[in-house]
């Protein structure tokens, strides 16, 4: 897992998923940026960009679980 980015402008508050992941995986590169250029997705739901691919969900908790699952797959 190289990079995980969260958009600061995401109105659906993906901040909770960001904080949880940063706490759980302090050795990974997890950043919040001003704009990720995924404006249509940003307006629709919580999302993140993981290794260049968009991961989206209905809730921030679900987003955390999806990304956590991807991290665990990569580390096994």
C-alpha positions in Angstrom: 0.0 0.0 0.0 1.7 3.2 -1.2 -0.6 6.1 -0.6 -4.0 6.9 0.8 -5.4 10.3 0.2 -8.6 12.0 1.7 -10.1 15.2 0.3 -10.5 18.0 2.9 -13.4 19.3 0.9 -15.5 16.1 1.2 -18.7 17.3 2.8 -19.6 13.8 3.9 -17.0 13.9 6.6 -14.6 11.2 5.6 -12.4 12.8 8.4 -13.5 10.0 10.8 -12.2 7.3 8.5 -9.0 9.3 8.0 -8.3 9.6 11.7 -9.1 6.0 12.4 -6.8 4.7 9.6 -4.0 7.1 10.6 -4.2 5.8 14.2 -4.4 2.1 13.2 -1.6 2.3 10.6 0.9 5.0 11.6 3.5 3.6 9.2 1.4 4.1 6.1 1.3 7.3 4.1 -2.2 8.6 4.8 -2.8 12.3 4.0 -5.6 14.8 3.7 -5.3 17.1 0.7 -7.3 20.2 -0.3 -8.8 18.8 -3.5 -8.2 15.4 -5.2 -10.0 16.4 -8.4 -12.8 13.9 -7.9 -15.5 16.5 -7.4 -18.4 14.5 -8.6 -17.6 11.6 -6.2 -16.8 14.1 -3.5 -20.3 15.6 -3.7 -22.0 12.1 -3.6 -20.4 10.2 -0.7 -17.4 9.7 1.6 -14.4 8.5 -0.5 -10.6 8.1 -0.6 -8.0 7.5 -3.2 -6.0 4.4 -2.4 -3.0 3.8 -4.7 -4.6 5.9 -7.4 -8.0 4.2 -7.3 -11.2 5.7 -5.8 -12.8 3.9 -2.9 -16.2 5.2 -2.0 -19.0 4.1 0.4 -22.2 5.1 2.1 -20.7 6.1 5.4 -17.4 7.0 6.9 -17.4 3.8 9.0 -18.0 1.7 5.9 -15.2 3.6 4.1 -12.8 2.7 6.9 -13.8 -1.0 6.7 -13.2 -1.1 3.0 -9.8 0.5 3.1 -8.8 -1.6 6.2 -9.7 -4.7 4.3 -7.5 -3.6 1.3 -4.6 -2.9 3.6 -4.9 -6.3 5.3 -5.0 -8.1 1.9 -1.8 -6.3 0.8 0.0 -7.1 4.0 -0.8 -10.8 4.0 
